[in-house]
Amino acid sequence: MIRASVGWQCPECVKRSARTAPVTRYRFNAPGSAGNLVQRAPVTMLLIAINVVVFIVSKGGSNVFTSKWGEVPSLVQSGQTYRLFTSPWVHVSIVHIGLNMLSLYVVGQPVEAAIGKVRYLLLYLGAAMGGSVAFFLVAPTNVDGAGASGAIFGVFGALFVVARKRGLHTGGIVGLIAINLIYGFVVPGIGWQAHIGGLVAGTGIAAGFLLAERWRGTPARVVETATCVAAAVLMYGLMQFPPR
C-alpha cells in the first residue's frame, strides 16, 4: 500500500490515477545552454542579435548614425519615410539597448512559444511600425526617435492577450505595462508616443492572430492575413495626417 494525503491507496490505483489526472508536466532545458535557448526562441534571439549588430556597427549609437537612421517626424514628412523602418533598430547607448534587449529576452520567449515563429515575427515588425507611426504623429517634429521599445511594448500587449486567451492571471502583466508606461512619461527624453503606438498595434495584431485559432487551415490563414492587411492599411492611413 502507498500512503496518500488522505488514507492509503493500492499501487494499481496510484498508477491508474497518474495516467488520467490532469497534471501539466514541464520539461526544463539545461541551464546555460545557448543551443537550447536558440531552439526554444530562435526569432527572439535573432532579433536581439540584429539589434546588437546594428548597435556595434553604429559605434555605440553615435550621433551621426542616429541622425541618419533615427526617426525625425519633419524629415519623414519631407520624404525620408525609410526612417520609419530603420529607427526601431537604432539605439543611442549601451543602457538603452541593454534594457530593451533584456525586456525582449524576457517577454519575447513566451510570446514566441505561444503564437509561433512566423506570427511572432510579423507581430514584432507590426508593433515596431505602430510605434514609428505614433511617434510621427504625436512627437515634436524636430525630435529624434530611436529604439526597439515600441516593438517591445507590442510584445507586452501580445503577452497580455495570450494570457487572457489561456485563462491565466493578467494582473502582473498589466502592472508591468503600467509601470513601463509611467516611466516613459516621467523620465525626460523617452519616446512614450512609440510605446503607446507599439502597445496598441501589438495588442490588436495578437488579438487577430488568436482569433484565427478558432479555425484551422485556410480560414485561419485568411483571418491572419486579414489582420496583417488591416494593420498595414490603418497605419498607412494614419501616415496621411501631418505630424503635429
N, C-alpha and C positions, 0 to 999 in steps of 0.2 A: 504494500500500500504506500501511497505518496501523500505526504501531508500538504494540505491546501490551506488557503487563507481562512477557510471555514471548514473544519472537519477533515476527512481523509477521502482520497479518491484512488481507484484502482489504476494501474499503469495503462491499461487499454483505454479507459475513459479519458485520461490525460492526453494520450496520443490522438484520439478521435476529436477532442475539443480543439487541439492545436491546429488540426487540419481545417477546421471550419470557422475558427474565431477570426473576427475582422481586425487583425493586427497588421499595422503598417510596419514593414521592416526596412531599415535604412542600411545601405552599404557605403561605408566611408572609404574614400581613396587614401592611399598612403600619403601622410603629411609631407609637404615639402617637395612633392614630385611635380616638376614642371610639365612633364609629359601628360600626366593625368589631368592637370589643370587645363592644358590646351585642348584635350579631348572633351572635357566637360563643357567648356565655354570658348570654342575657337573664335567666334565672331567678337566676343568681348575682348579677348586677348589680342586679336588683330587690330581692333580699333585703338586699343591702348598703345600698341606698337607703332601704328601710323602717327598718332599724336606725338609720341616721344621722338620719333624720327624727324618729324617736321620741326619740333622744338630744337633738336640738335642742329638741323640744317639752318634754322633761323638764328643760330648763335645765341641761344638762350633768350629768344624773344627780343631781338634788337629793334630799336625804334624804326630803322629803315625797313626791315622786314614787315613789321606791324603796319607801318604807314602804307605799304604797298598792297598787303593782302588782307588787312583788317577791314571791318565794315564802318564806313562813314556815310550816313544817310544822304548827305548832299552829293557825294561822289556817285553813290548808287543811282540817284535820281538823274545825274548828268550822263549816265550810260554805262558806268562801271558795275554792271549787275553781277559780274563774276565774284564780287566781294561777298555777296550773299552766300555763296557756296564755299569760299575759302576761309572766311572768318571763323567758322566753328572749329577749324583745325589749328588756329594760331593761339599761342599762349605767351604771356608777356613776362613771366618769371617762373622760377623753379617752384615757388609756393603755389602759384596759380595752377600750373599743370599738375603738381603733386596732389593737391586737394581734389581737383577734378578727376584725375585718374584713379585715385583711391575710392572716390564715390562710385565711379563707373565699375570698378572692380567688385565692389560690394553688392550693388543693386543689379548690375548687368547680368551676373551669372544666373540668379533665379529667374529673371525675366526671359533670358535666352532659353533656359531649360523648359519654361512653361509654354512659350509660344512658337519655338522652333527657330532655327538659324536664319532662314530667309526672311521670315516675317519680322524677326527682331532687328535685322539689318535695315529693312525698309522703315521700321518704326523709328530707329535711331536717326536715320537720314531725314525722315519727315519731321521729327521733332527739332532737329538742327535747323531745318529750313523755317519751321514755325517760329523759332527763336529769332532768326535773322529778319524775318518779315515784321515781327512785333517790334524789334529794335529799330528797324527802318521807319516804322510809322510813328513811334512814340518818343524815341530818344531825341535829344538835341541834334540838330542836323550836322554839326561840325565836330561831334564827339566820336572818337574811335571806339569800336566794339570788337572784342575778340574772345574766343574761348569756347569750350565744349559744354558749358553749363546749361545752355538751352536744351541741347540734346539729352543731357543727363537728367534734367528735370522731366523731360518727356519719358524717360525710363522710370523715374519715380512714379509718374502718373500711371504708367503701364503696370507697375508693381501693385498699385492700389486696385486697379481694375481686375487684375488676375486674382488678388486675394479675395475681393468681393465675389468674383465668379466661383471661386473654390470654397466659399463659405468660411473663410478664415477671418480672424480678428484684424481689423484695419486701423485700430486706434494708434498703434505705434507708427505706422506708415504715415498717417495724417499728421501726427505730431512732428515727424521728421521733415515732411514737406513744409509744414508751417514754420518751423524753426529756420529752415534754409531760406524761405521766402522773406521772413522778417529780417534775417541777417543781410539780405540783399538791399532792403530798404534802409536799414540803419547805417551800414558801413558805406562811406562815400566811395565812388569810383567803381561800383559794381553795376553791371547792366541788368537790373531787375526786369527790364522790359523783355529781354530774351528769356529770362526764367519763366515768366508768365506765358509767353508765346509758346515755348517748348513744352511746358506742362499741359497747356490746352491741346496742342497738336498731338502729343504723345498719348494723352488720355483718350482723345477721340479716336485715334487710329487703333489703339489697343481694344477699345470697345467694339469697333467694327470687326477686327480680327477674331475676337472671342465670340461675337455674334455668328460668325461663319461656322463655328463649331457645332451649330445646331444641324448642319447638313454635312454631307460627305460628297466627295468627288467634284463634279462640275459646278453644282450650285454653291458649294463652299468657295471654290475658286472665283466664281462670279462676285460673291459678296466681298471677298478680299480685294479683288481688282477694283470694284466699285468704291471701296473705302479709300484706296490709294488715289484713284482718279478724283474723287470728291475733295480730298485733302489738297491735291495739287491745284485743282480749279479754284478752290476757295483762296488759297494763298496767292495765286496769280491775280485773282480779282482784287484782293486787298492791296496788291502792289500797284494797282492803278490809282490809288489815292496818294496824294503828295505827302511827304513827311511833314511833321509839324514845324 
